[in-house]
Amino acid sequence: MKLLHLADLHLGKSIGNYSLIEDQKYALDQILDIIDREKVDVVMIAGDIFNTQISSVEALSLYSNFIEEIIFNKEKIVLAISGNHDSAKRLDVNSKFYKAKNYHLVGEYKNDIITLEDEYGKINFYLVPFISLNQASLIFDKEMANFTEVYKEVLKDIPYEDRNVLISHCYANNIAIEDDDLYTEGQKPLTIGGSDAMDAHLFENFDYVALGHLHNRHYVLDPKIRYSGTFMKYSFDEENKRKSVTLVDIRDNAKTYDIDIKSLRDFRTISGKFADVINENPSDDYIKVVLEDDSTIENAMAKLKEKFPHIVQITYKNKGIFAGDSDFDIDLSGKTAIELFEEFYKFKMDEEMTADKLEVLKKVIG
C-alpha cells in the first residue's frame, strides 16, 4: 500500500501583506499529480490543515476542492487530523458525511482506528489529533504534567498486531527536551511555559509514524518516525530548504521517499547598499531586504516595491543608524487602517506582524 504523508498545510497563511493562497494552490496541484503518478492509495494529513481556527473563505474553498478531487474523482482514501492551529470542533462538523466517502477526519480525540487491507494483510491506522495538556487531563480524568504522559495514556492499550500506522500532531524527539533549532519563524509553541516535547521512544512499535507540527522534514530515532515538513516555504529562515512531501511504501517494512514540490514564488533575502539592491533584476519572489547603508533611505519600501512587487520586509544591518532618529515617515495615500498599523508596528518592533496578530487586529478594527 502506498501512503502519502502531508502535514502543516497552513492554508490561508499570509506573509506580510500577501496571501499565499495562489502559491498553496500551485503546490496542491502538484500533490494531486503525485497521487496519480505514484499510484497513491491513502493520503495522510497530520494536522494544521488551516493557519487559523477561523479560516478564510478562500482557504476553506481551496481545501474543499483539494479533498473532493481526491475522494470523489480519484477515489482515494484520506485520513486527516487537527493540529494546534486548527479548530477541532469546526473540522468535525461534516465528518459523518465525509466518512461515508472514504474521508476520515478527526478533529477532537476519539480513539479512532481505521483498518485497511492489501495483499500483505491489515494495516491499522491510529488517528491522534493535537491534544492540549488541559484537554488530556479532562479526557483521561487525571492530571497530565507533560506530553509524554499524554501519549503513554493514548497508546497504552494498542496490541500492535498486524501493521500499525500512527498519524499525530506533536513535538516528538529522542530525549523529550526542547530543541529551538527545529522551530521555524512563526510556529506556535504547543504550550506556554514548560516543555513542548514528548519522548519518541513511545512510537518505536509502529510500522510508520506520520507526524505534523515541525516544519522541517526530518525523522526522529528512526526513519519510520517522520515529520514530512511543510509542502512549501513559510518563512525566510527556510529560504535554503527544499520542500517536499513523503511517499511511504508500506509492505513488510515501510520505505520512505521525499518528492520535491516546486514553489510558485521563492523566499529570498537580498543584502547590500540601496543603490545596488535597486539595480538587482526584477523578481516576483517574496523578498526580505537587509540594507547596509549608513543612513536610512527615504521611502525605501515604495521604491523597492516597483522592482520587487512581493517585497515583505526591509531591515538595516546597522541598527545604530536609528539612534536619535524617532521620526516615523510613512506615505498615507491609498492605505487602509490595517496597512497603516502594520507599517507602524514594523517601525516600532523592527519585524513583521505575525498572521495571528494580524488576525486579531482585523477583528478589532472590523
Disulfide bonds with the S-S distance in Angstrom:
none
